């Protein structure tokens, strides 16, 4: 099993920056892809950014050019650097880690709130 814990959320003004972190623990040798999702009130959870074990990245259309995902495999950590934040980025941000344990599974963190004021 793999457990994940996010940190780094908070309140920021529009145009500001935040950096989210997600640390994985447990059977970390089995980790494959890592990613960030978000869910705003009344909306479905959506992909923000993902990064493969090899470092390939993909981003949601609304965050391309503003957010950067990275990972440190030695620390079992994935980061999300968020720049030029907008009020519409306000949401609970969740870390997701995919891993192999006989079959492919994934673990979610508890979420961290990001609030962007106008």
matplotlib code that plots the C-alpha trace (Angstrom):
import matplotlib.pyplot as plt

x = [0.0, 1.0, -0.2, 0.1, 0.0, -0.3, 0.8, 1.3, -2.2, -3.4, -4.8, -3.1, -4.0, -4.6, -1.3, 0.5, 2.2, 2.0, 3.9, 2.1, 4.0, 2.9, 4.9, 4.3, 5.1, 4.7, 5.5, 7.1, 9.2, 6.0, 5.0, 4.4, 2.6, 2.0, -0.4, -2.5, -6.3, -8.6, -12.2, -14.1, -17.5, -20.2, -17.8, -16.3, -12.8, -10.4, -6.8, -4.4, -1.1, 0.5, 4.0, 5.2, 7.9, 10.1, 9.4, 6.9, 4.3, 0.8, -1.4, -5.0, -5.7, -6.6, -3.2, -0.8, 2.0, 1.2, 1.7, 4.7, 4.7, 7.9, 8.9, 11.8, 11.9, 14.6, 12.2, 9.0, 7.6, 5.7, 5.4, 3.1, 4.4, 1.5, 2.2, -0.1, -2.9, -6.5, -9.6, -10.9, -8.0, -9.7, -10.3, -9.3, -6.2, -5.6, -2.5, -2.9, -0.2, -0.5, 1.3, 1.5, 0.6, -0.2, -2.7, -2.5, -4.0, -4.0, -4.0, -5.5, -4.4, -6.8, -6.6, -5.3, -7.3, -6.1, -8.0, -7.2, -8.7, -9.4]
y = [0.0, 3.6, 6.5, 10.2, 13.4, 16.9, 20.2, 23.8, 25.1, 28.4, 31.8, 33.9, 37.0, 36.8, 36.8, 35.2, 31.8, 28.7, 25.4, 22.2, 19.1, 15.5, 12.9, 9.2, 6.5, 2.7, 0.6, 3.5, 1.2, 0.3, 3.9, 4.8, 8.0, 10.8, 13.7, 16.5, 16.9, 19.6, 20.0, 23.3, 23.5, 22.1, 20.9, 17.6, 16.6, 17.5, 16.7, 19.6, 17.9, 14.5, 13.2, 9.7, 7.7, 8.7, 12.4, 13.0, 15.6, 16.6, 19.5, 20.5, 23.2, 25.8, 25.6, 25.2, 27.8, 28.7, 25.5, 23.2, 19.6, 17.9, 14.9, 13.9, 10.1, 9.9, 11.7, 10.1, 13.5, 15.3, 19.1, 21.5, 25.0, 27.3, 30.8, 33.6, 32.2, 33.2, 33.2, 30.3, 28.2, 28.1, 24.5, 21.6, 20.1, 16.3, 14.3, 10.9, 8.2, 5.2, 2.1, -1.6, -4.2, -7.2, -5.0, -1.3, 0.8, 4.4, 6.3, 9.8, 12.3, 14.1, 17.3, 20.8, 23.9, 26.6, 29.9, 32.7, 36.1, 38.7]
z = [0.0, -0.6, 1.5, 0.4, 2.3, 0.7, 2.1, 1.0, 0.4, 1.6, 0.8, -1.9, -3.9, -7.6, -9.5, -6.6, -6.3, -4.2, -4.1, -3.2, -2.0, -1.7, 0.1, -0.5, 2.0, 2.2, -0.8, -2.7, -4.9, -6.7, -7.6, -11.3, -12.2, -9.8, -10.3, -9.0, -9.3, -8.0, -7.1, -6.8, -5.0, -7.2, -9.9, -10.8, -9.9, -12.7, -13.7, -13.1, -13.9, -14.1, -14.3, -15.2, -13.6, -16.5, -16.1, -18.9, -18.0, -19.0, -17.9, -17.9, -20.5, -17.9, -16.1, -19.0, -18.9, -15.3, -13.3, -13.3, -11.9, -10.8, -8.8, -6.6, -6.7, -3.9, -1.6, -3.0, -3.4, -6.2, -6.4, -8.0, -8.6, -9.2, -10.6, -11.9, -9.8, -10.6, -8.5, -10.7, -9.4, -6.0, -5.1, -3.0, -4.5, -4.3, -4.9, -6.6, -6.8, -9.0, -8.0, -8.8, -6.2, -8.3, -10.1, -10.7, -7.8, -6.8, -3.6, -2.9, -0.3, 2.0, -0.1, 0.6, 0.2, -2.2, -2.2, -4.6, -3.7, -6.4]

ax = plt.figure().add_subplot(projection="3d")
ax.plot(x, y, z, "-o")
ax.set_aspect("equal")
plt.show()
